[in-house]
Amino acid sequence: MIFLISSAVDGNENAIEKLLLFYEAYISKCCLRPFYDEYGNVYIVVDMELKGRIREALLKMICEFEIDEH
C-alpha cells in the first residue's frame, strides 16, 4: 500500500485510479441520502454531486501529500 501511495503522490495515473477504486465503496456509503418521490416514498440514493466533491478532495489531498523518508 505504501508503494501505491508513493506512486500516486508522484503522479502515476494508474496508482491514483487504484486508490480511488479502493475508497469507492466508502465514499459511496458516505454519500447516501434519502430521496422522496411525489407519493412520499423514500429511496436511499447516492448523492453524485457530493461524491464528486469528495473524490475531488481526495485527489487534491493525494497531490499535496508529502512522504517523509527518514
Backbone torsions as a table, in degrees:
resi	resn	phi	psi	omega
1	MET	NA	-35.1	-179.6
2	ILE	-64.8	-40.2	178.2
3	PHE	-63.0	-39.9	179.3
4	LEU	-62.6	-45.3	179.0
5	ILE	-64.3	-43.7	179.2
6	SER	-61.0	-42.9	178.4
7	SER	-64.8	-40.4	179.0
8	ALA	-64.5	-41.9	178.7
9	VAL	-62.5	-34.3	178.5
10	ASP	-76.1	-5.0	175.7
11	GLY	98.9	10.1	178.5
12	ASN	-67.5	115.1	-175.2
13	GLU	-63.7	-37.3	178.3
14	ASN	-64.4	-40.5	179.1
15	ALA	-66.5	-40.9	177.8
16	ILE	-61.9	-44.3	179.9
17	GLU	-63.2	-39.2	178.0
18	LYS	-65.0	-39.1	176.9
19	LEU	-64.7	-44.0	178.1
20	LEU	-62.2	-40.3	178.6
21	LEU	-65.7	-38.1	178.2
22	PHE	-59.5	-41.0	-177.2
23	TYR	-93.0	0.7	-175.4
24	GLU	-54.2	-50.8	-177.4
25	ALA	-64.7	-41.0	179.3
26	TYR	-64.1	-43.9	179.4
27	ILE	-63.1	-44.4	178.9
28	SER	-60.7	-42.3	179.4
29	LYS	-62.2	-39.2	179.2
30	CYS	-69.5	-19.5	-174.8
31	CYS	-100.8	11.6	179.2
32	LEU	-71.4	133.8	-178.9
33	ARG	-138.2	148.5	174.9
34	PRO	-75.0	141.0	176.9
35	PHE	-126.9	129.0	-178.5
36	TYR	-108.5	129.8	176.2
37	ASP	-87.9	-178.3	-175.5
38	GLU	-66.5	-14.2	179.1
39	TYR	-98.4	2.3	179.8
40	GLY	87.7	3.7	177.1
41	ASN	-71.0	142.8	-178.6
42	VAL	-105.4	131.5	175.0
43	TYR	-124.1	143.6	175.2
44	ILE	-98.3	121.0	-176.8
45	VAL	-129.0	160.2	175.6
46	VAL	-85.1	124.6	176.0
47	ASP	-76.9	100.3	-173.8
48	MET	-67.2	-30.7	177.4
49	GLU	-65.6	-46.9	178.1
50	LEU	-63.1	-41.4	179.1
51	LYS	-60.4	-42.2	178.0
52	GLY	-63.6	-39.4	179.1
53	ARG	-67.3	-38.3	178.3
54	ILE	-68.0	-42.4	177.1
55	ARG	-61.7	-40.7	178.2
56	GLU	-62.6	-42.6	178.6
57	ALA	-64.6	-39.1	178.1
58	LEU	-64.2	-42.6	177.2
59	LEU	-60.7	-41.8	179.0
60	LYS	-63.4	-42.4	179.4
61	MET	-65.0	-37.8	178.0
62	ILE	-62.3	-45.1	-178.8
63	CYS	-65.0	-32.9	-176.9
64	GLU	-93.0	-5.5	-176.5
65	PHE	-68.4	136.3	178.2
66	GLU	-116.2	131.3	178.7
67	ILE	-100.3	122.0	-179.7
68	ASP	-90.6	110.2	-177.1
69	GLU	-102.9	92.7	178.0
70	HIS	-98.0	NA	NA
